[in-house]
Amino acid sequence: MNPVKPGETRRTPWIVGVSGASGTPYAASVLRALLAAGESVDLVVSRASRLTLLDETGISFRDAHWQDDLREWLERGADGKPGTFEVDIDGVRHWSAGDLAAGPSSGSYPVKGMLIVPASTACVAGVALGLSKDLLQRAASVTLKERRPLVVAVRETPLNGQTLRHLVSLDEAGASVVPASPAFYAGATHIQDLVDFVAGRVLDAAGVEHGLYRRWQGEIGGGSRPPA
């Protein structure tokens, strides 16, 4: 037990779950923005997502060296160039996906909510059906039962009827379904702009302030100008 001492503030993080869908740059952008906003993060990286991360970035995410691996991941841009960003990861706590005794597996563990980005169709099905096969799915089920915000950034195309039914089930359970679908009205000129737009919409659904993209202001032609 580590009770809160007088004058201290209880750590209340956002859980960020990274599943095996393509789109690890989306997760990196969300994580950077949460940390820049002064938010604490509890990170769960699924086994399947580690294969995707290795494929998309060349980074092997290892539990024993998660801090070094996370820092290397978050400092890369969406184009894979290292050293694009400077990131302070002091606000991150990592939980192994196989640790079903971890804090986020219990409703009594204080969190603000959970973001699953990207969310694979297998992850969507597992959460919708309440399978809790790993910590990511268990934490999502806990988030729903505790009526906390759950944002699911599904990344797949096309979507079949079974997945659509699972997404409807999540919506009916109170989750926000945010397809990883970038828009072009914000004046994107680089791949990072498109990635940041999706990440920004995920954070919008969670109610977290950010400056990742230029918002629509009702001015026709704004998309032809690059972001400020």
C-alpha positions as CSV (number, residue, x, y, z in Angstrom):
1,M,0.0,0.0,0.0
2,N,1.2,3.5,-0.9
3,P,-1.4,5.8,0.7
4,V,-1.6,9.4,-0.5
5,K,0.3,11.7,1.9
6,P,-1.0,15.1,2.9
7,G,-0.4,17.6,0.2
8,E,0.1,15.0,-2.5
9,T,-2.1,14.4,-5.4
10,R,-3.2,10.9,-6.3
11,R,-1.9,9.7,-9.7
12,T,-4.9,9.2,-12.0
13,P,-3.6,8.1,-15.4
14,W,-5.1,7.4,-18.8
15,I,-4.7,3.8,-19.8
16,V,-3.3,3.6,-23.4
17,G,-3.7,0.2,-24.9
18,V,-1.8,-0.6,-28.2
19,S,-3.2,-3.6,-30.1
20,G,-1.8,-5.4,-33.1
21,A,-3.4,-3.4,-35.9
22,S,-1.2,-1.4,-38.2
23,G,-0.9,2.2,-37.1
24,T,1.7,2.4,-34.3
25,P,2.4,6.1,-35.3
26,Y,-1.2,6.9,-34.1
27,A,-0.4,5.5,-30.7
28,A,2.9,7.4,-30.6
29,S,1.2,10.7,-31.4
30,V,-1.5,10.1,-28.7
31,L,1.2,9.2,-26.1
32,R,3.2,12.3,-26.9
33,A,0.2,14.6,-26.7
34,L,-1.0,13.1,-23.4
35,L,2.5,13.6,-21.9
36,A,2.7,17.1,-23.3
37,A,-0.7,17.9,-21.7
38,G,0.7,16.9,-18.3
39,E,-1.3,13.7,-18.1
40,S,-0.1,10.4,-16.6
41,V,-0.2,7.3,-18.7
42,D,-0.5,3.6,-17.9
43,L,0.7,1.8,-21.0
44,V,-0.3,-1.7,-22.2
45,V,1.4,-3.0,-25.3
46,S,-0.2,-6.3,-26.5
47,R,1.9,-9.2,-27.8
48,A,0.6,-8.8,-31.3
49,S,1.3,-5.0,-31.3
50,R,5.0,-5.7,-30.6
51,L,5.2,-7.6,-33.9
52,T,3.5,-4.7,-35.7
53,L,5.8,-2.2,-34.0
54,L,8.8,-4.2,-35.1
55,D,7.5,-4.4,-38.6
56,E,6.6,-0.6,-38.9
57,T,9.6,0.8,-37.0
58,G,12.2,-1.9,-36.5
59,I,11.9,-1.4,-32.7
60,S,11.6,-4.5,-30.4
61,F,9.5,-3.5,-27.4
62,R,10.8,-5.5,-24.4
63,D,9.3,-5.5,-21.0
64,A,12.7,-5.5,-19.4
65,H,13.8,-2.5,-21.4
66,W,10.5,-0.8,-22.0
67,Q,11.7,2.7,-21.1
68,D,14.5,2.7,-23.6
69,D,12.3,1.2,-26.3
70,L,9.4,3.5,-25.6
71,R,11.7,6.6,-25.7
72,E,13.1,5.5,-29.1
73,W,9.6,4.9,-30.4
74,L,8.1,8.2,-29.3
75,E,11.1,10.2,-30.6
76,R,10.5,9.0,-34.1
77,G,8.3,10.8,-36.6
78,A,5.6,9.0,-38.7
79,D,8.2,8.8,-41.5
80,G,10.4,6.7,-39.2
81,K,13.1,9.4,-38.8
82,P,14.7,9.1,-35.4
83,G,15.2,12.2,-33.2
84,T,12.2,14.0,-34.6
85,F,10.6,14.6,-31.2
86,E,11.9,15.2,-27.7
87,V,9.9,13.3,-25.2
88,D,9.9,13.0,-21.4
89,I,8.4,9.6,-20.4
90,D,8.5,10.1,-16.6
91,G,4.7,10.2,-16.6
92,V,4.4,6.7,-18.0
93,R,4.0,3.4,-16.1
94,H,4.2,0.2,-18.1
95,W,2.2,-3.0,-17.5
96,S,2.9,-6.2,-19.2
97,A,0.0,-7.4,-21.3
98,G,0.1,-10.8,-19.6
99,D,-0.1,-9.4,-16.1
100,L,-3.8,-9.9,-15.2
101,A,-3.0,-8.9,-11.6
102,A,-1.9,-5.4,-12.7
103,G,-3.5,-2.3,-11.4
104,P,-5.8,-1.6,-14.4
105,S,-7.4,-5.1,-14.1
106,S,-9.4,-3.8,-11.1
107,G,-12.1,-1.2,-11.0
108,S,-10.7,0.1,-7.7
109,Y,-7.6,1.2,-9.4
110,P,-8.0,5.0,-10.1
111,V,-7.8,6.0,-13.8
112,K,-9.5,8.6,-16.0
113,G,-10.3,6.3,-18.8
114,M,-8.8,4.2,-21.5
115,L,-7.7,4.8,-25.1
116,I,-7.1,1.8,-27.4
117,V,-5.1,3.1,-30.4
118,P,-4.9,1.4,-32.8
119,A,-7.6,-1.1,-32.2
120,S,-7.5,-4.3,-34.2
121,T,-10.7,-6.2,-35.1
122,A,-9.6,-9.0,-32.9
123,C,-9.2,-6.5,-30.0
124,V,-12.6,-5.0,-30.8
125,A,-14.2,-8.4,-30.7
126,G,-12.5,-9.4,-27.5
127,V,-13.7,-6.2,-25.7
128,A,-17.2,-6.4,-27.1
129,L,-17.6,-10.0,-26.0
130,G,-15.9,-9.4,-22.6
131,L,-13.2,-12.1,-23.2
132,S,-10.5,-10.4,-21.1
133,K,-7.8,-12.7,-22.7
134,D,-5.1,-10.2,-21.7
135,L,-4.6,-7.1,-19.7
136,L,-5.6,-4.8,-22.6
137,Q,-9.0,-6.5,-23.0
138,R,-9.5,-6.8,-19.2
139,A,-8.7,-3.1,-18.6
140,A,-11.2,-2.1,-21.4
141,S,-13.9,-4.3,-19.8
142,V,-13.2,-2.7,-16.4
143,T,-13.4,0.8,-18.0
144,L,-16.8,0.0,-19.4
145,K,-18.2,-1.5,-16.2
146,E,-17.0,1.4,-14.2
147,R,-18.6,3.8,-16.7
148,R,-15.3,5.5,-17.5
149,P,-14.5,6.9,-20.9
150,L,-13.3,4.3,-23.4
151,V,-12.1,5.4,-26.9
152,V,-11.6,2.7,-29.5
153,A,-9.6,3.8,-32.5
154,V,-10.4,1.0,-34.9
155,R,-7.9,0.6,-37.8
156,E,-9.2,-1.8,-40.4
157,T,-10.7,-1.7,-43.9
158,P,-13.1,-2.9,-45.2
159,L,-15.1,-3.8,-42.1
160,N,-17.3,-6.9,-42.2
161,G,-20.7,-7.3,-40.6
162,Q,-19.3,-9.1,-37.6
163,T,-16.9,-6.3,-36.7
164,L,-19.6,-3.7,-37.3
165,R,-21.9,-5.5,-34.9
166,H,-19.1,-5.6,-32.3
167,L,-18.5,-1.8,-32.8
168,V,-22.3,-1.2,-32.3
169,S,-22.1,-3.2,-29.1
170,L,-19.2,-1.1,-27.9
171,D,-21.1,2.1,-28.7
172,E,-24.2,0.8,-26.9
173,A,-22.0,0.0,-23.9
174,G,-20.8,3.6,-23.8
175,A,-17.5,3.5,-25.7
176,S,-16.6,6.1,-28.3
177,V,-15.7,4.5,-31.6
178,V,-13.2,6.6,-33.6
179,P,-12.1,5.1,-36.9
180,A,-8.5,5.9,-37.8
181,S,-9.7,8.0,-40.7
182,P,-7.7,11.2,-41.4
183,A,-9.3,14.2,-42.9
184,F,-7.8,16.8,-45.2
185,Y,-9.4,20.1,-44.3
186,A,-6.7,20.8,-41.7
187,G,-4.2,21.5,-44.5
188,A,-2.0,18.4,-44.1
189,T,1.3,18.6,-46.0
190,H,3.2,15.6,-44.4
191,I,2.2,12.2,-43.2
192,Q,2.7,13.3,-39.6
193,D,-0.1,15.9,-40.1
194,L,-2.5,13.1,-41.1
195,V,-1.4,10.9,-38.2
196,D,-1.8,13.8,-35.7
197,F,-5.3,14.5,-37.0
198,V,-6.4,11.0,-36.1
199,A,-4.6,11.2,-32.7
200,G,-6.2,14.5,-32.1
201,R,-9.7,13.2,-32.7
202,V,-9.0,10.3,-30.3
203,L,-8.0,12.9,-27.6
204,D,-11.1,15.0,-28.5
205,A,-13.3,12.0,-27.7
206,A,-11.5,11.6,-24.4
207,G,-11.8,15.4,-23.6
208,V,-8.0,16.0,-23.5
209,E,-6.8,19.3,-24.7
210,H,-4.2,19.3,-27.4
211,G,-2.9,21.3,-30.4
212,L,-2.4,18.4,-32.9
213,Y,-4.4,19.7,-35.8
214,R,-6.1,22.9,-37.1
215,R,-9.8,22.8,-36.3
216,W,-12.5,23.7,-38.8
217,Q,-13.5,27.3,-38.5
218,G,-16.2,27.5,-41.2
219,E,-13.9,28.9,-43.9
220,I,-14.0,27.3,-47.3
221,G,-10.5,26.8,-48.8
222,G,-8.7,26.4,-45.5
223,G,-7.6,22.9,-46.4
224,S,-5.4,24.3,-49.2
225,R,-3.2,26.1,-46.8
226,P,-0.6,24.3,-44.7
227,P,-1.1,24.1,-40.9
228,A,0.2,27.0,-38.9
